[in-house]
Amino acid sequence: MGGLAQRTRQAARKVGWYVSTLMGDNHYRRYVEHRARTHPGEPVLSERDYWKMRHSSADANPGARCC
């Protein structure tokens, strides 16, 4: 029975990761990690400014999206 519970927890974690990635919950964290790796010592946008930039960029270049 322990194996089933462990597999269920693993599946729930994977689904949670997928949903949070799909919804963009980790985008800012990935941006900060990228900046630290590729541009160490340079300033990083605040989370608020990051999302402003991201949304204004999406509005300026809509591409293929549903709305």
Buried (B, 14 or more C-beta within 10 A) or exposed (E): EEEEEEEEEEEEEEEEEEEEEEEEEEBBEEBBEEBEEEEEEEEBBEEEEBBEEBEEEEEEEEEEEEE
